[in-house]
């Protein structure tokens, strides 16, 4: 990773790492700069957030103890 320029591969890695840990300030800054210029990585970030939200909703549903059978 260069000081202020990331490749799309590096951005992808950081986005996924950000799901498991808090990114450092410098990492967050270079990600934001990259997203300003790269629509593909911006879409990838949005897709990861959508998947995380869907998984969180599924876990909440699973843990609620309700089922679709009406029983």
N, C-alpha and C positions, 0 to 999 in steps of 0.2 A: 504494500500500500504506500503510495507516495503521500507527501504531506497534505495536499488538498485535492487530490484527484484519485478517485476509486474506479476500478473496472466494474462492470456489471456483475461479474463473478464475485468480486469482493463485497459488493453491496448485498447480493443475495445471501452470502455467508453471514454478514452482520445482521441482516434482517432476521434470519433464523436464529442466530445467537441471541438476539434481543428478546426472543421468546423465552429464553432460559435464564438470562441474567440482565442486569441493568447495564446498558452501554455507557462507556465513559463519555464525558462531554465532547471531547475531540472527535470521537466516533460519530456521535449524533450530529455534530456540525457538518462533517464531510458527507454524511448521508443526505442531509437536507440540501446541501449544495448539489449533490449528484441528482437528487430527485427534481430539482429545478430544471435540469437539462435533459432528463431521460424519462420519457413516457413509459417505456417498457418496465423499468424498475419501479416506477410509481404504481403501475398496475399490479406488479408482483406484490408490493407492500400491501396494497388494498386487498388482494386475494388472500394473503396470509392472515390479515385481520378478520376477513369474512370467515375463513375456516376456523380460526380461534374462537370467534363468537359462536359459530354453529356448534362447535365441540363443547363450549361452556354451557350452551343451552341444552344440549343433549345430556350432559352430565347432571345438570339441575333436574331435568325431567326424569332421568334414571333414578336419581337419589330421592325424588319426591314420593316414590312408591305407588304412583298411579299407573294404570294401564288402560289401553284402548278398548278392552273388552267390556267395560262397564261393570265388572265384577268388584 
